Amino acid sequence: MSIPFIDLKSQFARLEPEIRRRMDAVLAHGQYIMGPEIRELEEKLAAFAGTRFCLSCSSGTDALLLPLMALGVGPGDAVLTSAYSFYATAEVIALLGATPVFVDIDPATYNMDPAALERAVHALLQNDPALHPLPKGYESLTPRAVIPVDLFGLPADYAAIEAVASAHGLPIIEDAAQGFGGAVNGKRAGSFGLCAATSFFPAKPLGCYGDGGAIFTDDEALHEKLISLRVHGQGSDKYENVAVGLNARLDTLQAAILLPKLEIFPEELELRQVAAARYTERLSGLVETPVIPDGYFSAYAQYTVRTDRREQLMSGLSASGVPTMVYYRIPLHQQPVFAHLGYREGDMPHSEKASREVVSLPMHPWLTEADAETIGNAVRAVLW
Ligand SMILES: *Cc1c(COP(=O)(O)O)cnc(C)c1O
């Protein structure tokens, strides 16, 4: 029997009656757009994250884009973000005509290095790329915001990042697309910075059965702006428009699917810890296992290890029926789409090294001890 990389079937088997009941209720009331399940979900998500407000939306990408729009980010603006993330994190910056300024990662956590962020902000303010690599056109850029990423489920170092950002008046948008469910000293991912974005793409720790996302904030004025931007920049009335926005609502059906999933999410997060511990016990010494700093709780969106024999490991595991994935083979500053920014190899050495060495193993709450044993043995057979 082959091991799935992510097991959505076991979860569905567990929740099927409840998911079908909630979906049937939507089919019965017929409010497919902004039905009552949307508000119910937003309230429960805000309570879970520990924020005053939550706004559901159409994807994690739109959950990043909408706050940038609300802040008025555009041409001439620099948004500092991690060089090591899914493309959408930087794409939304470029989509608005602003320029992503990439910051290297801490090689232990794969998250934005706060000291590098500080150097990057100073380099921008002093027009001095000797302090930190900057994109072409840096002379005319104004730093406007920071987007740290909770990569693989581990929250970024918000205490240190916030110290840098607040010293320069820069709002933080937390990219919690992978981190939702994680925490730092009990403060949950989704509650850091001015606001946070998450994704309900099916493979994320909390996923729906299509695309979906949410934005969390304590800032009422920002929340009000986001409500408007989510639906075509609407004003006091549906047909009065006060801004250029998007059509970025979450479907009522997806909210209906998420509600029962959110109920068991805390339990699933604990099961992910168990799965990760089973891996770490078997893999320590063979590969570099995930580093979870003191006080941090990872949502384990991925269980990612590193080894300088990655390709050998991947083909060996594949031959044993164990699927693996590489997130990500190309750091953002080396993506072809950003070639015009003029970044060079060596600009973000930790991101570049990670892109050559990381590999993610199957990870989901329903991974059994037997699965971990099979995978552990397969890794040992290749690397021992
Ligand atoms: C998945 C992901 C996104 C985008 O979410 P979508 O719902 O797929 O649009 C953004 N950032 C990170 C880090 C992600 O992993």
The ligand as an ORCA input file, in Angstrom:
! r2SCAN-3c Opt
* xyz 0 1
  C      -0.313     28.513     -0.427
  C       0.419     29.754     -0.119
  C      -0.045     31.020     -0.548
  C      -1.194     31.200     -1.481
  O      -2.398     30.619     -1.079
  P      -3.489     30.220     -2.175
  O      -4.702     29.917     -1.353
  O      -2.978     29.051     -2.928
  O      -3.708     31.406     -3.048
  C       0.670     32.131     -0.136
  N       1.775     32.033      0.621
  C       2.245     30.838      1.030
  C       3.472     30.800      1.883
  C       1.604     29.670      0.659
  O       2.087     28.481      1.060
*
